[in-house]
Amino acid sequence: MNDKIFTKPIKKQFEFDEEVAAVFDDMLQRSVPFYRESQKITEFFALKQLENGGVLYDLGCSTASLLLNIHRKLKCEATLIGLDNSEAMLKQAKKKCEAYGAKIEVKNADILEYEYAIADVFVSNYTLQFIRPLVREELIKKISNSLKKDGLFIFSEKVISHHSKLNKDLIECYYDFKKEQGYSEYEIMQKREALENVLVPYSEEENIKMAKSCGFSHCEVVFRWANFATFIAVK
């Protein structure tokens, strides 16, 4: 289903409700530059890391597209777990997993409170930016503490620049991309207003510093387009 959510006036802040869940896959493809490419990188490193008995968590799994792609390519027995606090998203995820006969666990959970098993891989796609900055580091520490030595945390985030002109130009570049995907100026403005104070991005440097201060030995960007980046942090 095509994303037409912001063709009408917004009445509330952005949330992952039934309306968003129904068009979310289309929204991602048209709103996140090179989304498929960043996901392929995530899949590649996750699959290299997983061995028999391995565990992978996808935090903010939405409709489970990434987990399904990893499941299709798995060559070992591993546990794939998706967590999300949107029942609307999980409803879509469960339908897809059932349709493909995929053995994937998807659960309604608060990723800040959830008790994680020791894992090989954590994935977070554009989820941290929706976690309040005051508790974001607590989550990263929890992830680090739940990873095996040399385990991976692969995360994608919208990023900002602290150079005001460059940041403004990056946003303009991104809006040009959205227009090319068929979004109108009005839709772009409406979504920006809906996300105000809901999505709080860090800079590339701030994300790397946060990961290193929370127990990761190394963190770097493996893919970036303008103000969108995919990071890999190593325990």
Helices and strands as residue ranges (DSSP letters): G 5-7, H 18-31, H 35-49, E 54-59, H 65-73, E 78-84, H 87-100, E 105-108, E 119-125, G 128-130, H 133-145, E 147-160, H 164-180, H 185-195, E 202-203, H 204-213, E 218-225, E 228-234
